[in-house]
Structures are given as C-alpha cells and as structure tokens.
C-alpha cells in the first residue's frame, strides 16, 4: 500500500509518467503475471479460476493472456477472461484485436458466456453488438442470469442507455434481487448522465 501511494505521488509530481501505472504491478499475491498465466493450465479448476480472476490486477499487461484465455477449454475461464477484458477496456488499446472472438462468444449457446462477451463488447465501444444480448438476458428465467445482466449494464454506465426501458421492465420483476440489480443499473446509467449535464 505504501509503495503504491509513493508511486502515485511520484506520478503526480511529474517524476514518473502516469502511463507506468496503467501497466500494473510486477507481482500480485506474490506471483508474477507469467506465474499466474501458467496457473491457467492447472488440472485443478480452483487454480485456473483464481488465476483468471487475478490477471486483471496486472492492468494492461494482462490483456494478452486474457485474450488467449477466450479460447480456453474451461467455459468458466472463458467467462472470466471476457469479463476481465471488459474491465480493462479503458486501460489498453490492445483489447481491440479480440473483438472478433468476443463477437463469436456473444453468440455462444451458454447464456453466461454470451453475457460476459457482450459486456466486454460494450466496454470496447461495440454497444450495438453487446447491448441486445444483455437486454435479452434481463428476461432470462434464472435470477442469477438476469442479475448478472443488470450488473454488467450498471458497469457499462451511460453507453447502456438503450437498455433503460428493459431495466425499467426488470424493476417490475417478482424477484427482489432482479429488481434491486435493475434499480442499481438505472441509477448508475442516469447518475453519470446527470453529472455530464
């Protein structure tokens, strides 16, 4: 923590470029990016998932291993890789080459993979491809899917404005979890839009 604070102070004082922070730390939880990437091939699913969930902590340098993970045999690794790429979209132009793969995943038979890929597409500026998938997922009969879709829309923020009608409809859902997730997504979309005015 103290080291991170010192790096930030150095950047703000002009002693070090801010771009250095976008690359991320050298180690997370005692391991390098290469060591975490190697864990993606572990026979133990818990290790693979811990690795793919940790990779985004490395910032823009994690884009390449996350992009490669979009083709992983484990569907959960692919889900979290797409999620991580969406989270890193603002940090690196290196996420652009994965658009074709994400568009394919947005048509996958698994609703989870479709939603995660759609989130990443929206964050990469392809809301026209991603939003319809997330809007449809809001109507899914499984509560977890509808809540995840609403959460993705909340994380997208104002670019998800086309989903407002679907989110308002989701607020009438019989399940209070779905209602709450839809309410939060609407708040986040509108809150930022209000601040822009």
TALIN-V30979 format. One record per backbone hydrogen bond with DSSP energy under -0.5 kcal/mol. CO is the residue of the C=O (numbers start at 1). NH is the residue of the N-H. Records with the same first field share a line. If there is no record, write none. Layout:
CO=NH  NH
//
This chain:
1=5
2=6
3=7
4=8
5=9
6=10
7=11
8=12
9=13
10=15  16
11=14
17=20
18=21  22
19=23
21=24
22=60
23=61
26=33
28=31
31=28
32=36
33=37
34=38
35=39
36=40
37=40
38=41
39=42
43=45
44=47  48
45=49
46=50
47=51
48=52
49=53
50=54
51=55
52=56
54=57
55=58
56=59
57=25
58=61
59=62
60=63
62=66
63=67
64=68
65=69
66=70
67=70
68=71
69=72
73=75
74=78
75=79
76=80
77=81
78=82
79=83
80=84
81=85
82=86
83=87
84=88
85=89
86=89
88=91  92
92=95
93=96
95=98
96=99
98=102
99=103
100=104
101=105
102=106
104=107
105=108
109=111
110=114
111=115
112=116
113=117
114=118
115=119
116=120
117=121
118=122
119=123
120=124
121=126
122=125
126=129  130
127=131
130=133  134
131=135
132=136
133=137
134=138
136=139
137=140
141=143
142=145  146
143=147
144=148
145=149
146=150
147=151
148=152
149=153
150=154
151=155
152=156
153=157
156=159
157=160
158=161
160=163
161=164
163=167
164=168
165=169
166=170
167=171
169=172
170=173
175=179
176=180
177=181
178=182
179=183
180=184
181=185
182=186
183=187
184=188
185=189
186=190
187=191
188=192
189=193
190=194
191=195
192=196
193=197
194=197
//
